[in-house]
Structures are given as C-alpha cells and as structure tokens.
Amino acid sequence: MNKTLQRPLQRLLRGISALPVMLLSFGLFSCEQVIAPSIQPEYVPKILLFGSLVAGEPISSLYVARTLPLFDTVNAERSAITTATIRLRVDGREYPMQLEPMRILNANGGVIFQTPRSYYRTMPPLIAEEGKRYEIIAEWQGLRARVETFVPRPVAMDSVREIIVEQKDPRTNADRRFYQYEVTFTPQARVAYRAGVFHGPGADTVSAFLRAENQLLENASTVTASAADFSGKIRLLSRLVEIPFIPGRGWGTITNPHVVLYQFDEAFAEYERTYRNAFATSNPFSIGGVNAKWNVTGDGIGIVVGITSSRRRVR
C-alpha cells in the first residue's frame, strides 16, 4: 500500500467521514441561528480501514482507526487504533500485520513527518502480486471488519495519441496551449481505469505511484468496461499539460512524455462515483447526494483496493 498514493485517497476518505457533520452544520446554521441538539444520536463505533495494494510493492501503510461520536471533535490521536489484530489472507495462507511508523520523506530522503499511529504492514514483508485476490480481517474490542480486493493484471495499450488543445485565459484573454493524451485499450471486466501522464527526466523509469498523488486529485475520468465502444475499446483522455510560452521563442514543448494507465479494482470506481455524488450540490440549503459506497464490510467502513499500471512513451 503505497504511502504517496495513499494520501489523496485519505483526503477523500476524510471528506466522507466528515460528511454527516457537514450536513448537520448546514441544517443548523444556514439561517444564522444556532440550535443546540438536545438528543445525542446513539454512537455505534466502526473500524475504519483504508489503503491500497500496489502491484510490485510491499503491502504496508494500511490505515486502521475507529469512528468517533457525531458531535466529537475530529482527533487523529483519539481515533487511532494501535491494538488491533490484523490478518491478511492470500493463496490459502495467512500473514499477520503489525504497527509500522508512517514516514513522509523529502527529495533528499530525509524524514519530514513520522507517526506510529494507525498504520499496519505485513510481517514478514509481502509483495502485492498482479492477478491475486487478497482478504484483510481486522478485529478490535469485539468488532470485526473485513475487506476483499484483487490486484488487476495490466492491459496493453493499443495506441496513444498526443493532442494540442488551445484555450483563452478567461481573466486575461491570453492564448494558452496544452497537450492532452489519448490512450486506446481493451478493458477487462471488474476493473476501473484512469489515464495519467509523466514527462521530463525519469518519466520512463520512476515508479508510477511516486507521482500518483496529483493524478488522482485531478478531475480525470475513472471508467470501467461499460465505457467501451462498439469495437470493445475504450478511448481515455489524460489531464491537460500546459505548454510553456517562451518570450522571443514562441511555444515550447514537453519532453519524454509517457502515458500511464492506472488500473484499479472496480470497487474504487464505485467509491469515487458515490463520493462525488455526495457533494453534487454546493447549495448550503440542500444536502443532496448519497453516502459513499465502501467495500469494507462487517463492523467497519472504508475502502481498500488493488492497483497496477501500464506505461507507454508517446514520442
């Protein structure tokens, strides 16, 4: 479970966990009148599981916490679970998971953030493999949460194409130019896809998941096999990459562009879709939307998905 890839999903998850409080706030304060609730809702704790199993990388950084009462202040220390019994099952074997320190490193490899709270890894270290199905069971204070996911096999890209997109800056009316990349492929069933792009030095060698955070935070499309055309192919567009304008020299270019095709357990697409629907309206007087769809079951909530990627140079 890659630490860099984990952060954007954690932000999404944090938004969902705060959703009941946000909706309650809209209802209580939208008319500028504070109404103190006299009845506290019944608190039923849940185990929160969150993470990703990335093909070719150690299975680690599984986030384990507990939900807090509705009117409690969100607090990482109080929600942390450090005494859970976590087991991972694959190929008929079972592997224990234990607490690990969570580290964020700077470009020079120095530790800029570290916490021992709530993160678990397999011991001994186990590498996630393509095509395999994994089950994780978490037990804590009589509660039992379970999640099952698989790591997709990468698909071959039939073709990639570079497109030039021209736009006007709405503030200055200046011309802007972008590259966008289209990838064509034959999808697999029960797999979700998203296109990314790397460019510059190291684009062909760096781990796809070391640069995944911004790719996942952008409003790119996540699609499944249902998006295929009559020929059974999907044509998926990447984000826009702006081309710099160099005074006295004209439009520049980007070097060493590579399209990256991310492949997720389909549970991620359903989670993302329902998460976005939960915030479908910005009107504070209308709650709208639905709850996110988790793949964690039993006494738990959360999302844990398998991920792999393919990569191809454009030019």
N, C-alpha and C positions, 0 to 999 in steps of 0.2 A: 504494500500500500504506500504509494509514493507520497512523500511529505509535501512536495511542491504542488502536485496535482490535488492534494487533499485540501489546500486552503480555499480555493474557490468553492468547492462543494461544501466546505464547512461554513462559508459565509451564507450560501443558500440555505443550509440547514438551520443556521442561527436565525435567519429570517422567518422560517417556518415555525420554529419553536417560540418565537415572539409573536406570532400572528394572533393568538387569542387575546393577548394583552393589547395589541394594536387595535383590534376591532372593538374591544371593550372601551378603550380610550376614546375612539371616535364616537361611540354611543353616549359616553358620559360627559364628554367635554365639547362636543361640536357646537353646542348652543351656549358656550361660555358659562355653564352652570355646573359646579362640582357636586356630584351626588355620591356620597359615601355609601358603598354597598353594606347593607345590614346583615346579609346572609352570605356566608362564605361557601363556595361550592366544595363538594366533597373532593378531597385530594386522594387520587389513586396514583401512586408512583409507577413510573415506567422506566425500563432500562433503555437508554439511547445508544444505538450502535451506528457508527459512521466510518466509511473508509472505502478503499479501492484495492483490488488485487491486480497488479500490473504485470503483464507477461514479461518474464525475464528478470524481474526484480524481487528482492526478499519480501515476504509477507510480513508487514510491520505497520506501525502507526494506525492501528485500529483504535478509533476513539470510542471510549466507553464512559458514559455518565448517567445521571438519573435526572428525570424531570423534577421541577420544583413546583410548589403550590402556585396557583394562578396569580395571587397578589404579592408573591415574594419578589424581591429584587434579584435579577439575574446575577449569579455569582459563580464564577468558574470553580472557586475553591469548594463551595458548598455542594455543587453538583457533581464534583469529581467522584469517581469510583476507583478506589485503589485496591480493593479486596475481593474483586470478582473472580470467579473461576471461569476461565475462557478455554474452550477446546475447539480446534479446527479439524475437520474430517475430510479426507480425500483418499480415493483408491482403497477404501476399506481400512485405512489406518487413521489413528487419532494423534494429534500433536497438541501439547499444552501451549498456551500463550501466557506470557508474563509481562509485567510492567516494564516499560522502557522510557528513557528520557527522550523528550521531543526537542530536537535541535533545529534551529534555522541558522544557516551559515552565510557569511558574506562572500564576495567574489574571491577573497584570498583564503577561504577555508576556515576563517575564524568564527567562533560561536557568538552570534548576536542575540540569540534568545534560546532559553532552555527551560523546560518544565518537566517534572516527572509525573505530572497528573494525567491520569485517564488514558494513556496510550499503551497499547499492548502489541507484542510481537511473538512470532512463533519461536520456540526454543526446543531443539536446535534450529538455526535459521533455515527456512524453507523457501525455495524459489517458486513463484507462480508460473504455471505452465499453460500454454495455449491448448484449448480443447478440453480442459478438465473442469469438472464441477466441484465446487467447494461448499462445505457447510460449516457455519460457525455457531456455537452454542455458548451463551453467557448466562451464568447463574449468580445471583446476589440476593442475600437476605430473603430467601424463599421465592424470589422471582426468577423466571426462566424465559429468555428471549432467544430466538433462532432466526437465522437468515441463510438462504442458499443462493448461490450465484455461480456463473460459469465465465471462464475467460475465453472470448471468441478466438477463432483462428483468423489470421489476417487474410484479406481478399486481395487479389491482384487488381491493379488499376489498368483498365483498357486503354485509356488515353488521358492526358492532361493538356489544358489549353490556357494560355495567358491572354487576358482581355484588358484593353485600355478603356477606362471609364473617365469621362470628363464631366466636371460639375462646376457650378458657380458657388463661391463662398457667399452665403446669404447675408453676411454682415458687411463685407467689403466689395462684393460683386467681382472679386478677382477669380481668375481661372484656377481650377485645381485639377490635378490629374492623378489617377490611381491605376494600379494593377489589381486585377481580380483573377482568381484561378478557378477553372472548372475541371472537375475530375469525373470520369465516367467509369462505372464498375457494375458488376453483377452482385447484388446483395445476397446475403444469407438470411434465412428465417431466424426470427427471435434475436436479431442483432440491430443495434442502433448505430448511426454513423454521423460523423461531423468532419468537415474539411478544415484544415489549418494550413498555414504556410510559414516556412522558415526561409530566411535569406541571409546573405553575408557569410563571413568566415565561420566554419563549423556547422553550417546548416545541414551538411550531409553526414555528419558524424555524431553530433550532440544527441543525447537521449531526448526522445520526443517529449518525455514527461518532465524534463528540466525546464522546458519552455511552455508547458501546457497551461499555466495559470491564466495568462491573458487570453489565450484561445478560448477557454471555457467561460470566461466572464463576458465575452462579447456576445452580441445578439446574432450569433450564427445559427443556422438551421440544424437541428438534430432530426434525422429522418430514419425510417425503418423500411423494410421491404415493400410496404404498402405504397411507397412513393415511386416505385418502378414504373416505367412507361410500357407500351405495348410489346417492346422487344425484351422486356425483363431487365432493363438497365436503369440505373439512377445517375442523373447528372446533378452534381452537388457543387455549389459555389462556396469559395472561401470568403473570409473577410476582405475588405478593401485595404490595400497597402499603398500609402501615398507616395507618389514620385516627387522628389525634391525639384524645385526650380532654382537653378544656379544663375545668379545675375551675370550677364555678359556671356553666358554659355548655353542658356536655354534649359530644357528639361533634362534632368539626369536620368538615372536608371537604378535598379536594384540588382545586386549581383548574387549569383549562385542560388536562384530561387528553387525551393523544393516544396511540393505539395505533400502534406501529411494527412492521411486518412485515419481518423480515430474510430475505433470500433468498441462498442460498449455492450454489455448485457442489456437487453431491451428494457429491463426494469428502469434504467436511467432515463430513457426517453419518456416513459410514463410519469416518472417522478418530476422531470423537468417541465413537462406539459402542465401537470396539475399544480406545480409550484407557481408557474407564470399565471395560470388562471386565477390563483388565489389573490393576485394583485392586478386583476384585469381592469380595475377602475381606480382612478385617483380621486374620485369624489368622496370626501370625508363623511358625507351623509348616506353613503350607500356602501354596504360591506361587500356585496358581490362575491364571486369566486367560490372555490371549494378548497377543502383541505388537500394537502399533498398526499400522493399515494406512495407509501413506503413499501419496501419488500421485507422488512423485519417483522416477524410475527410473534405470537405468544404475548408475554408481558413486556413487550418492547415496541419501539418505533425507530425509524432511521432508514438509511439507505447504504448498502454495501454492494459494489458492482465490480465485475471483472472487466478489464480493459486491455486492448492491444492496439497496434498501429502499423500502418504501411507508409512507405515514403518513396517519392519519385521526383527526380530532377526535371524541371520544365524546359530549360535551355542551357 
